[in-house]
Amino acid sequence: MSQHVGTRDPVAVRSKGWAVLVLLCLAQFMLIIDITVVQVALPTIGTDLALGREALTWVVTTYTLCFGGLMVLGGRLADAIGPRRTLLAGLALFTAASLVCGLADDGGTLIAGRAVQGVGAALLSPAALAVITTVFQGERRARALAVWAAIGGTGAALGVLLGGVLTDGPGWTWVFFVNVPIGLLVLAAVPAVVPAALEGHAAHGPHGPHGAHGSTAEAGAGRGRVDVGGALLVTLATALLIYGLVSAGDGGWGATGTVLPLAGAAVSYVAFVLVERSVRAPLMRIETLARRPVVSGAFVMLVATGLMLGLFFLSSLYLQHVLGFSALKTGLTFLPVAVAITLGAHLGGRLIGKIGGRPVAVAAFVLTAAGAALMTRVSPEAGAYTTLLPGFVLAALGIGPAFVTATTTTMANVPPGENGVASGVINTFHELGGSIGVAVVSTVAASSLGQGAGVSGFTSGLVLCAVVAGAAAVISLGLVPPGRPAGAFVGHGHGH
C-alpha cells in the first residue's frame, strides 16, 4: 500500500477510528460467541428437533469447519475486492444464516444454516481485522489489536452464560435470533463509519488479516488471485475427516462409512499440498507450513482448541442429560471455566516473556491433563461442583496459556515476510481443532450421549482428553521452539 487511509485525513480517521473499532469488535464478538453459545443449548436443540449424537456433533462442528477452512480465503478476498466489501458480504451472510438457524425445524436446515454462518464468519473476521490494521497506525494500532485479541476470551465467557440465559428464557432459537438485530445494526452502520477509501487498498497489518498476506512482494504478485481450489480442498478434507470420526462412534473403525471418508480425507489433504505447490498465489505456502515454529504453533493450537470444545461438549451433555441441570444452570456452571481460560491466557502471556514458550506449553498441557483426569470422577451420585467443575477449571487454566503459546512462539520465530501466512495457519487450526476435537470425543463417548444412557462413555471421553493433553505435553517438550519470544509478540491472545 503506497498510502494509508490514516495519512489522507488524520483528523477524520482519529475521530472515527474508535467508532470503527467498536463496530467491528461487536461484529467479531458475534462470531466468537457463536462457537460456545450453542454448546449449552445442544441438549435442548436435540430434544426439540429429535437430533441424535451425530447430528448434534455437526451442529457444533459445521460452523467451526467452514469458519476455519475458509478463513485464509476470506483474507485473500479482502485483498482482491476490498476489505469493506468483503466485510459487508460476510456480515450479510452471517446475519441471514442466523435467521435461518433460528427458524429451522429440522436438523438438516439447522446444520446448513450453521455452514453458511461459518462462511460468513470466514469472510467477516479477516476483513474486519484488515480494516483495523489499516485505519490504525503506530501505538493506536497496538492498542486496537489488544482490544481485538481480548474479544476471544470475553466472547467465550459470555457465550456460555448467554446460551443458558436464552435457552432457559425465550428458547434455544434465540441463540441464533439474537444475531439478527446486531447484524442489521452493524450492516447499517458500516457504510457510514468504515472509510470507503479502504477499497482499492490492500490492508497490510502487522500480521495480516488472519494470514491474508505473505511478503509484500508476494502480496503484490498475488493480489487479485484467489486460491478457491485450495480453500475448498482443505475444507473438504477436514469435513471428510470429521465425518469418518463421527461415523466410527456407531459403525466402528472398520466400517465402510468410517474407512472411506477417512481415506478420502487423506487423498484430499495430499491433493491440497499438490495444488498449493502448483498455483501462482497459493492459499498457504508449503515452505511456510513446513517450518518448525509453524508446525509447533499449529499443533499446540489444534490440540488446545480440540480439548476446550471437546470438554465443553461432553460437560454440557453430561450436566443436562445425566444430572438434569437446566440450560441456565449449566451456563452459570461453565462461567468459572470460561473465566479461567481468560485468566490462564493472561498469565501465559506474562510467563512466556520471562521463561519462554516451551516450558509454558508443557506446563499448560500438564495442567489440562490433570484437570481432565480429575473430571473422570464424575458419577450421578456425586455433585458436579465437587467432581466435574474443579477439574474443568484446572484444565481451562492450562488451555488459556496454550493458546497464547501457539500464537507468540510462532510469530516470533518466522521470517517477517511470512508473518501473514503463519498467522493465517494458526487461526485456521484454531477453528479446525475445535471441529476435530468435538468429533473425536463424540465418537468415544457415543455410548453415553443419549438421555439416561449412563456415564461410562463420558468417562471414556474424559480419559481420552487427559491422555491427549499428557501426550501433547511430551511432544511440546521437543517441538515448541526454545527461548523467549521478542516482547512485541507476547500477549496477543489466542487465535482470534
N, C-alpha and C positions, 0 to 999 in steps of 0.2 A: 504494500500500500504506500503510495507516494505521499498521501496527505490524509491525516486522520480527521474525523469529524470534529474532534476536540480542538484542532488547530484552526478551524474555519471560523467558528463563532464561540469562543471560550465562555463568554458571559451567558449565552443561551444554553450551552451544554451544562455549565455549572448549575444553573437554576433548574434544569430539567433532569440532570444526572441522577439525583437520588430518587426522583419520581420514577425514572426508568428502572432503577434497581428494585424499588418496592414492587412495582408492577410485575417485573419478570420473576422476582422471588416468589410472588404469590402464585404465578403460573407453575413454577418449578415445585412449589410446595404441594400442589395438587398431584403432581406426578409421583412424588416420593410417598405421600400419604397413601396413594392407591396400591402401594406394594404391601403395606402392613394392615390397612384398614379392613381388607377383605378377610384376613386371617381370622379375626374374631367373629365375623358374620358367617363363616363357612358352614358350621353345623345347621344354622337356621336356613341358609340357602339350600343345603342338601335336603332338609326336611320338606321345605315348601315346593321345590322343583323335582323332588324324588330323584336326586342325583346320587349315584354310588361313589365309591372311592376314586375310581379312575376319572370320572367327570369332575369331581371336586379338586383333584390334583391339577387338572387342566385349567380350572378357573384361576388358580394361582399362577401356574407356570406359563400360560399363553401370553400374559401381559409382559412378564419379565423376559420371555423369549424374544418377542418382537421388539421390545424396547432395547434389549442388549444387542440382538443380532443386526439391527438396522441403524444403530446409533452413529457409527462412523459414517455410514452413507448419508445420514442426516446432516452431519458436518460438511461433507463434500457438497451436498445440495446447497447448503448455506453459502458456500464459496461460489457455486455455479450460477445460482439465480438470485442470490442476495439473502442475508440473514433475516431481514424484515419480512419478506415474502414467505420464506420457509417457516418462520415463527408463526405467522398468521395461518398458514396451511396446517401446521401441526396442531395449533390451538383449536382450529375449527374441527379437525378430525377427532381430536380427543374429546371435545365437548359433545359432538354429535354421537360418538360411540358411548359416552357415559349415559346419554339419554336412552340409547338402545339397550344397554345393560340393565338400567332401572326398569324398563318396560318388558324385559324378557320374561316369557312364561314357560320357557323350556331351556334345557342345558345347552343345546346347540346354539341358540340365539345368544345366550349369555357368553359362551366361550368365543363366538365370532365377534361379539362386541368388545370383549377383552383384547382380542387380537388387534382390532382397529385402534383401541386405546393405546396399545403398545406402539403401533406405527406412528400415531400422532405424537406420543411422547418422544419417540426417536427423532422426529423432526424438530419438535419444540425445544428440547433440552439443549442440544448443541448450538442451535440458532440463538437461543436466549443468552448463552454464555458468550457467543461470538459478539453479540450486541454489547454486552457489558464490557468485554475486553477492548472494544473499540471506543466506546463512549468515555471510559475512564482511563486516565493516564497516571503514571507515577505512583505516588503514595495513595492516591484516591483509588487507583485500580487495586492495589494490595488490600485496602480496607473492603472494597466491594467484593473481591474474591473470598475474603474471610467470611463475610456475611453469607455469601453463596454456599460456601462449604458447610457452614453451620446448619443449613436447612436440612441436610441429610439426617442428622441425629434428632433434631427437633421434629421433623416430619415423621420419623419412625415412632417417637414417643407419643405424639398426638394422634397418630394413625390408629394405634391400638385402643386408645381411650375413645376416640371419635367413633370407631367401629362399634364399640359396646354401647355408647350412648344412642347412636342412630338405630342400631338393630333392636335394642330394647324399647326405643321410643317409637318413632314413626314407622320403623320397619327396615329390613335389610336393603330394600330398593333405594333408600335414601343415602346409602353408602355411595351410590353412583349419582343419584339425582342432585346431591349437594354440589357436584362439579359443574352442573349446568349453569346456574346463575353466576358462579365465579368465572367460568369460562367466557360467558357472554359479556360480563363486565370488562374482563381483560381484553377481549376482542374489540370492544367498542373503544377502549382507551388507547390501545397500541398505536393506531394511526395518528393520534394527537400527541402522544408522548415520545414514541420512538422516532428519532430523526429519519426522514425519508432519504436524506443524503447518504445513509448507510448503503443503499442499493448502488451497485456499481463499485463497491469497495469490498475486498475480502477482509474478513476480520482476523487480524493477527494478534492473538493473545499470547501470554507467556507460555501457555501450554497448548494453545489451540483449542477450539471448541470441541472438546471430547475427541481430540485426535483428528480434527479436520485438516491439519497441516503437518507436513514433514518439514523439510528445509524450505527456505524461501525460494530457492531455485526450483525445487520440486513442485511447490505450490504454483509457481508461475507457469511451469510446463504443463501441469495437470489441470489448471483452472478451466472449467467448462467441461471437463471429462468426468464422468461419474461411473464408477465401477459397480453397476447394478448387479451384474452377474455374480461378482464376489460376495456382495451382501446377501443375495438370495441363497447362494450355496452354503454359506456359514450358518444362516438361519435354518435352512432345510436340514443340514447335517445335525444341528443341535435338536431340532424338532424330532427327527428320527431317533436320535439317541434317547430323548425323553420318552418317546412312545414305546421304545423297546424296554426301557427300565420300568415304566409303569405297567406294561403288559406282563412282565415277569412276576408281578405280585399275585396274579391269578393263574396264569398259564404255566409258570415255571420257566427256568432259564433255558431249557432245551426246546421249548415250544416254538413252532414256526412263527407265531406272532411276536415272539421275542427276538429270535435269531435274525430274521430277515430285516427288521428295522435297524438293528444294531450293525449288521453288515452294510446296510445302505448308508448308515451314518459314517462308517469308516471310509467307504468309497467316496462319499460326498466331501469329507474333510480332505482326502487326497486330491480330489478334483479342485477344491478351493486353493490348495497350495499351488497346483499347476497353473490355475488361472492367474493367481497373484504374481507368479513368475513371468507370465507372458504379456500381461496388459501393460500399457504405457503409463497409466496413472492408477496403480493398484490401491485397493482399499487399505490394505495393511502390507507394508514391505516385509517380505520374508526375512531379510537380513536383520531387520529390527526385532522381529518376533523371536529370532534365534539368539539374541543377546541374553546373557545370563541375568542381568538386572530385570529385563522384561519378563523372562520366564519365571523368575523368582516372584515378582510382583503379581503376575497373573495367577500363579499357583496360590499364593497367600490370599489374594482377593477371592478366588474361586472357592477355596475351602472355607474361608471365614463367612462369606455370604451364604454358602450352602448350609453351613451349620446354623447360622442365625435363622434363616427362613425355615429350615427343616425342624428346628426346635420349636419355633412358633407354631408351625403346622401341627406337630404332634401334641403340643401342650394345649392348643385351643380345642382340639377334638377330645382330648382326654378330660379336660376340665368340664366341658359341656355334656359330653356323651356319658362319661363314667361317673363323674361327681355331681352332675346335674346343675352346674353353675349356669346362671343367666349370662347373656352376652355382655351386659353391663358389668357384672361382677368379674367376668373374665377379662374385660378391658382394664378394669381397675387393678386386677391382679398382675397384669402384664406391665403396668406403668413403671414400677420399680426396675423391671428388666430393661425397658427402653431407656430409662434414665441412666442405668448402669452402663449401657453401650456408649452413651454420650460422654459420661464421666471417664470411662476407660479410654476413649479416643483422645480426650484432652490430656490425660495422664500419659498416654503413649507418646503423644506429640512432644511433651516435655522430656520424657526419658530418652527418646531417640536422639535428641540433640546432645545429650550428656554421655550416653553409653553406647549409642549406635543401634542400628536396626536389627541386627542378628539376635542379640540377647532379648530384645523386646519381643520379637516374633516368637522365639522359643518359649519365653515365659507366658506370652499371650495364649498359645495353644495348650500349654500345660494347665493353665487356669481353666481354659474351656473344657479340657478333658476331665479335670477334677469336678467341675460343675456338672457336666453331663453324667458322670459316674454317680454323683450324689442324687441326680434326678431318677436314676434307675430304682430307687427305693419306693417309688410310687405304688400305692395299693388303695383299693376302695375304702379300706378301713382306716387308712392314715389320712390326715388332713393335708391339703395342698400346701399350706403355709409352713409345714414342718418338713415336707419331703420335696415336692417339685419346685416351689418358689426359691428357697435358698440356693439350690443347685443352679437354677436358671439365672439368678442374679450373678452368681460367681462366674458362670460361663459367659454371660454378657460382658462382665468386666474384662474378660480375656478377648472377646471378639472385637471390642472397640479399638484397642491398640493394634490388633492385626490389620484392621482397615487402614490405619494411618501408616503402618509399616509398609504395606503394599504400595501405597502411593509415593511416600517420601523416598524410600530406598531406590525405587525405580527412577524417579525423576532426577535424583541426584547423581545417578550413575550411567546415564545415557548421554551421547553427544548432543549438544544444544540443537542441532538441526533435526534431531529425531524426537524432540520433546512431544510434539503434537501426536505423532502416531503411537508413541509409547503411552501417552495419557489415554488415547482412544482405546488401546488394548486393555488397559487396566479397568476402565469404565465399562467396557463390553463384558469383561469377565465378572464384574460385579453383578450385572443382571443375569447373565447366563448361569453363574454359580448358584443363584437362588433357584432358578428353574430346575437345575440338575439335582440340587440338594433336596428339594421337596419331592421330586420324582423318586429318588432313592429311598428316602425314609418312608414314603407312602407304600412302596413295594415291600420293604422289610416288615413294616407294621401292618400289612394288609389284613392279617387275621383279626386284628382288634378294631379296625376302622369301620365299625358299624355299631348301631345302637345296642348297648348291653352285651358287647361281644367279649368282654374281659380285658385284661391288661397285659397279657403275655406279649402281644405284638408291639404295644407301646414300649415295653421294657426292651425288646429286641432292637427297636429303632433307636432308643436312647443309648444302649450299649454300643451300637454301631457309631453313633456320633462321638462317644467317648474314645473309641478305638481310632477313628479317623483323625480326631484332634491330637491324640497322642502320636500317631504316625506323622502328622504334619509338623509337630514339634521337632521330631528327629530329622525329618527332611530339611526343615528350615535351618537346622544347625549347620548343614553343609551347603545349602542353596542360597540363602539370603546373603548379599554382599556384606563383608565386614566393614567396620569403621563407622564414623559418624557422618551423616549427610550434611551438606552445606546448610547454613542457617536459613537460607532463602526457601529451602524446600520443606522445612519442618512445620508440621501442624496444618497441613492443607485439608485434613479431614479425610473421610473415606470417599469412595468412588463417585460421589455426586458433587 
